[in-house]
Amino acid sequence: MSDDIPLATRTLSPSLKPRRRTPMLLLGGGAVVVVGTAAALLFPRPIARLVTPPPLAGLDARLSSDGRLLGHFPYAEANDSDLISIGHGMLMHHDAADALSRMRRAADADGVDLRVLSAFRSIALQKQIFFDVKSERNQSALERAQVSAPPGFSEHSTGFAVDLGDGRRPDTDLSQSFDQTRAFRWLQEHANRFHFALSFPEGNEQGVSYEPWHWRFEGSAEALKTFDAAQRYQR
Ligand SMILES: [Zn+2]
């Protein structure tokens, strides 16, 4: 089971909101310039920056040739100005928040209570969660990375990913048994209408464990660009 962190730690407290930006660095300056220029031509709005996450002791040597760490791709953090409140202390990219809100209303009209369990998580918060949970379970960073995204490698830091639960079946929250709920079946049937896709389906080629509760928004140019590498595993 992954991402199974206590709910209490999942909301964003203002003190955890990072003030400092990670500098843009990836695979040598030349590549960044080329990618940046092409992206600037394609996307008039600023896109999420490409970053090399801070090295984690014992993990940095495990990066695959496409930059993955045990299946997880590196992700930059959303711009503060793109994040809006979705209630309960949670934030999300405004494009995803809008689609999520429409999706929840549609589910409600069908008698399905879609609950948001977690949305945007800053890299700083992901770091705290990753290392706290790791020490609680007495796992090595490497063991933990097999079931949870290390800081700098979580889709949640983009502001486009959300963990969903069934309000009538809280016992299945963040559990693979969520796929037995009405909410999950409804999502399977309707989520793509709202441009949400399951990031880590059962047996995914990307090599991340099955997370029926974790959905990402792919309904804007910026979101598509963000998940371009990951989507190659689902084509
Ligand atoms: Zn998640």
Residues whose N, C-alpha, C, O or C-beta is under 5 A from the ligand:
A	BS01	ZN	D3 V162 D163 H214
